[in-house]
Amino acid sequence: MDNQKLLKDTISELASRLESAEIERASFRAQAIQALQENENLKKQVEDLNNQIADLKKKSDSKADLPKEDNQNGLQKLPQDPQPGM
């Protein structure tokens, strides 16, 4: 009878450990899925930021081709005449 009790106790302990392992496995799986989703979101953010940088560079390049404007009234700046005596 001691062997039967020992066998039942062992089976019970193994079942408990298996249940704990399955719970941990499910938890790790959920964490992995969450990390993958976060990674995808971060990749999308990086791509969006790279696109914004490219757009800003295009705008900056196109502005460099335009004549500069006076800051106060929006008129084009005229070349400065040399001052007499200089």
Z-matrix of the N, CA and C atoms (Angstrom, degrees):
N
C 1 1.450
C 2 1.522 1 112.20
N 3 1.290 2 116.58 1 -31.28
C 4 1.453 3 118.62 2 177.98
C 5 1.526 4 110.84 3 -62.19
N 6 1.320 5 116.31 4 -35.90
C 7 1.468 6 119.94 5 178.67
C 8 1.521 7 111.46 6 -66.53
N 9 1.329 8 116.67 7 -38.97
C 10 1.470 9 120.10 8 178.71
C 11 1.521 10 110.64 9 -66.47
N 12 1.315 11 117.44 10 -42.42
C 13 1.473 12 120.81 11 178.20
C 14 1.526 13 110.06 12 -64.46
N 15 1.317 14 116.28 13 -43.15
C 16 1.456 15 120.61 14 177.93
C 17 1.527 16 111.20 15 -62.57
N 18 1.314 17 116.22 16 -40.31
C 19 1.458 18 120.88 17 177.89
C 20 1.522 19 110.78 18 -64.53
N 21 1.341 20 118.23 19 -44.20
C 22 1.467 21 121.90 20 178.21
C 23 1.523 22 110.76 21 -63.39
N 24 1.327 23 117.15 22 -42.01
C 25 1.467 24 120.60 23 178.75
C 26 1.536 25 111.16 24 -63.53
N 27 1.339 26 114.57 25 -41.37
C 28 1.461 27 119.35 26 179.86
C 29 1.523 28 110.51 27 -65.12
N 30 1.308 29 117.04 28 -43.84
C 31 1.466 30 121.35 29 178.43
C 32 1.525 31 110.08 30 -61.85
N 33 1.300 32 115.98 31 -43.12
C 34 1.468 33 120.39 32 179.29
C 35 1.532 34 110.86 33 -62.43
N 36 1.320 35 116.64 34 -44.53
C 37 1.468 36 121.17 35 179.22
C 38 1.528 37 111.06 36 -63.64
N 39 1.329 38 116.61 37 -43.91
C 40 1.471 39 120.15 38 179.12
C 41 1.529 40 111.57 39 -64.14
N 42 1.318 41 116.70 40 -39.19
C 43 1.467 42 120.44 41 177.73
C 44 1.522 43 110.60 42 -63.75
N 45 1.319 44 116.24 43 -40.77
C 46 1.459 45 120.74 44 178.64
C 47 1.531 46 110.80 45 -64.33
N 48 1.328 47 116.52 46 -43.87
C 49 1.465 48 120.27 47 178.84
C 50 1.526 49 111.36 48 -64.39
N 51 1.332 50 116.10 49 -39.78
C 52 1.462 51 120.34 50 179.13
C 53 1.525 52 110.54 51 -63.21
N 54 1.326 53 116.18 52 -42.49
C 55 1.464 54 120.55 53 178.76
C 56 1.530 55 110.29 54 -62.01
N 57 1.335 56 117.19 55 -43.73
C 58 1.463 57 120.77 56 178.70
C 59 1.528 58 110.73 57 -63.42
N 60 1.323 59 116.13 58 -40.59
C 61 1.468 60 119.92 59 179.98
C 62 1.522 61 110.62 60 -65.11
N 63 1.330 62 116.97 61 -39.38
C 64 1.461 63 120.60 62 178.80
C 65 1.526 64 111.30 63 -66.31
N 66 1.317 65 116.03 64 -38.26
C 67 1.465 66 120.27 65 177.59
C 68 1.535 67 110.03 66 -64.79
N 69 1.324 68 116.89 67 -45.33
C 70 1.467 69 120.94 68 178.45
C 71 1.522 70 110.98 69 -62.55
N 72 1.331 71 116.20 70 -41.47
C 73 1.456 72 120.92 71 179.49
C 74 1.530 73 109.89 72 -60.94
N 75 1.314 74 116.66 73 -45.35
C 76 1.466 75 120.88 74 179.19
C 77 1.523 76 110.83 75 -62.85
N 78 1.314 77 115.97 76 -39.29
C 79 1.459 78 120.35 77 178.92
C 80 1.529 79 110.96 78 -65.16
N 81 1.327 80 116.93 79 -45.35
C 82 1.463 81 120.62 80 178.53
C 83 1.525 82 111.08 81 -63.43
N 84 1.315 83 115.66 82 -38.74
C 85 1.470 84 119.50 83 178.86
C 86 1.534 85 110.15 84 -63.05
N 87 1.315 86 116.44 85 -44.37
C 88 1.472 87 120.22 86 178.47
C 89 1.526 88 110.86 87 -61.62
N 90 1.317 89 116.36 88 -41.11
C 91 1.466 90 119.96 89 178.37
C 92 1.521 91 111.03 90 -65.03
N 93 1.324 92 116.84 91 -39.07
C 94 1.466 93 120.75 92 179.27
C 95 1.523 94 110.86 93 -65.51
N 96 1.312 95 117.15 94 -41.97
C 97 1.465 96 121.10 95 178.09
C 98 1.517 97 110.11 96 -63.22
N 99 1.316 98 116.65 97 -42.78
C 100 1.460 99 121.00 98 179.32
C 101 1.533 100 110.38 99 -63.67
N 102 1.322 101 117.50 100 -41.70
C 103 1.463 102 121.26 101 179.15
C 104 1.530 103 110.95 102 -64.83
N 105 1.322 104 117.35 103 -38.47
C 106 1.466 105 120.77 104 178.04
C 107 1.526 106 110.98 105 -65.62
N 108 1.316 107 116.52 106 -41.16
C 109 1.464 108 120.12 107 178.36
C 110 1.526 109 110.94 108 -64.89
N 111 1.316 110 116.24 109 -42.24
C 112 1.463 111 120.39 110 178.16
C 113 1.529 112 110.13 111 -63.63
N 114 1.326 113 116.60 112 -39.89
C 115 1.451 114 121.33 113 178.16
C 116 1.537 115 110.50 114 -61.42
N 117 1.320 116 117.28 115 -43.93
C 118 1.466 117 121.04 116 178.27
C 119 1.527 118 110.81 117 -62.73
N 120 1.335 119 116.71 118 -41.90
C 121 1.463 120 120.12 119 178.22
C 122 1.528 121 111.01 120 -62.56
N 123 1.323 122 116.63 121 -41.39
C 124 1.464 123 120.16 122 179.51
C 125 1.530 124 110.91 123 -66.68
N 126 1.332 125 117.54 124 -37.96
C 127 1.461 126 120.51 125 176.52
C 128 1.522 127 110.65 126 -61.35
N 129 1.335 128 116.77 127 -42.40
C 130 1.463 129 120.86 128 178.42
C 131 1.527 130 110.72 129 -63.71
N 132 1.331 131 117.29 130 -41.02
C 133 1.458 132 120.77 131 178.70
C 134 1.523 133 111.02 132 -63.28
N 135 1.326 134 116.77 133 -42.69
C 136 1.465 135 121.00 134 178.74
C 137 1.520 136 109.71 135 -62.54
N 138 1.325 137 116.98 136 -43.70
C 139 1.464 138 120.70 137 179.05
C 140 1.527 139 110.69 138 -62.14
N 141 1.333 140 116.98 139 -43.98
C 142 1.467 141 120.47 140 178.00
C 143 1.527 142 111.21 141 -61.63
N 144 1.331 143 116.67 142 -42.85
C 145 1.463 144 120.04 143 179.40
C 146 1.525 145 110.89 144 -65.13
N 147 1.325 146 117.69 145 -39.90
C 148 1.466 147 120.56 146 177.02
C 149 1.523 148 110.67 147 -63.20
N 150 1.325 149 117.00 148 -39.15
C 151 1.464 150 120.43 149 176.84
C 152 1.524 151 111.18 150 -64.85
N 153 1.329 152 116.27 151 -40.13
C 154 1.468 153 119.60 152 178.32
C 155 1.532 154 110.81 153 -64.68
N 156 1.321 155 116.39 154 -40.29
C 157 1.463 156 120.30 155 178.13
C 158 1.522 157 109.90 156 -62.80
N 159 1.320 158 116.76 157 -43.83
C 160 1.469 159 120.44 158 179.53
C 161 1.521 160 110.29 159 -62.47
N 162 1.334 161 117.20 160 -41.86
C 163 1.460 162 120.33 161 178.29
C 164 1.526 163 111.20 162 -63.81
N 165 1.323 164 116.92 163 -41.85
C 166 1.463 165 120.28 164 179.15
C 167 1.522 166 111.17 165 -64.50
N 168 1.339 167 116.51 166 -38.33
C 169 1.455 168 119.66 167 177.85
C 170 1.518 169 110.83 168 -65.16
N 171 1.340 170 117.11 169 -40.22
C 172 1.461 171 120.92 170 177.88
C 173 1.524 172 110.56 171 -62.10
N 174 1.339 173 115.34 172 -45.22
C 175 1.467 174 119.56 173 179.42
C 176 1.525 175 110.44 174 -63.95
N 177 1.319 176 115.86 175 -41.35
C 178 1.459 177 120.13 176 179.30
C 179 1.516 178 110.89 177 -63.48
N 180 1.318 179 116.70 178 -42.34
C 181 1.463 180 120.41 179 178.84
C 182 1.519 181 111.12 180 -65.56
N 183 1.322 182 117.49 181 -39.33
C 184 1.462 183 119.76 182 -179.86
C 185 1.530 184 110.58 183 -70.92
N 186 1.319 185 117.65 184 -32.20
C 187 1.465 186 120.21 185 176.92
C 188 1.519 187 111.00 186 -70.66
N 189 1.303 188 117.74 187 -31.36
C 190 1.463 189 121.22 188 179.39
C 191 1.519 190 110.20 189 -66.69
N 192 1.319 191 117.84 190 -27.17
C 193 1.456 192 121.69 191 179.33
C 194 1.523 193 112.21 192 -78.93
N 195 1.331 194 118.46 193 -22.30
C 196 1.455 195 122.29 194 -179.15
C 197 1.525 196 110.51 195 -81.27
N 198 1.352 197 117.05 196 151.20
C 199 1.468 198 118.24 197 174.66
C 200 1.518 199 110.44 198 -65.25
N 201 1.300 200 115.50 199 146.98
C 202 1.466 201 119.91 200 -179.26
C 203 1.517 202 109.40 201 -72.96
N 204 1.332 203 114.96 202 147.32
C 205 1.454 204 120.12 203 -178.74
C 206 1.511 205 109.99 204 -110.69
N 207 1.341 206 114.43 205 153.09
C 208 1.452 207 120.72 206 174.59
C 209 1.524 208 107.48 207 -69.25
N 210 1.310 209 117.03 208 134.51
C 211 1.464 210 121.08 209 -174.48
C 212 1.524 211 112.67 210 -67.43
N 213 1.329 212 118.42 211 -27.84
C 214 1.458 213 119.71 212 -172.03
C 215 1.524 214 112.64 213 -82.27
N 216 1.320 215 118.38 214 -45.06
C 217 1.451 216 118.44 215 -173.22
C 218 1.525 217 113.94 216 -122.23
N 219 1.297 218 118.96 217 4.48
C 220 1.443 219 121.73 218 176.39
C 221 1.513 220 114.18 219 79.29
N 222 1.338 221 117.66 220 7.59
C 223 1.462 222 120.72 221 178.65
C 224 1.516 223 109.96 222 -84.11
N 225 1.345 224 114.65 223 154.32
C 226 1.451 225 118.74 224 177.86
C 227 1.525 226 109.70 225 -67.47
N 228 1.324 227 114.13 226 142.21
C 229 1.462 228 118.37 227 176.71
C 230 1.514 229 108.32 228 -75.88
N 231 1.294 230 114.20 229 136.80
C 232 1.461 231 120.44 230 177.16
C 233 1.520 232 108.79 231 -97.71
N 234 1.312 233 117.23 232 149.67
C 235 1.456 234 118.07 233 177.63
C 236 1.526 235 109.60 234 -61.25
N 237 1.288 236 114.78 235 143.35
C 238 1.459 237 120.12 236 -178.49
C 239 1.517 238 109.84 237 -78.09
N 240 1.334 239 114.36 238 135.04
C 241 1.474 240 118.56 239 174.59
C 242 1.521 241 107.62 240 -77.48
N 243 1.325 242 115.60 241 142.36
C 244 1.479 243 116.79 242 177.13
C 245 1.525 244 109.38 243 -64.27
N 246 1.284 245 116.18 244 141.56
C 247 1.451 246 122.01 245 179.99
C 248 1.535 247 108.52 246 -72.65
N 249 1.330 248 116.69 247 140.62
C 250 1.473 249 118.19 248 178.22
C 251 1.532 250 109.72 249 -61.79
N 252 1.325 251 114.87 250 139.10
C 253 1.443 252 120.70 251 178.14
C 254 1.520 253 112.32 252 88.72
N 255 1.267 254 118.62 253 5.76
C 256 1.470 255 119.90 254 178.58
C 257 1.474 256 111.05 255 -107.95
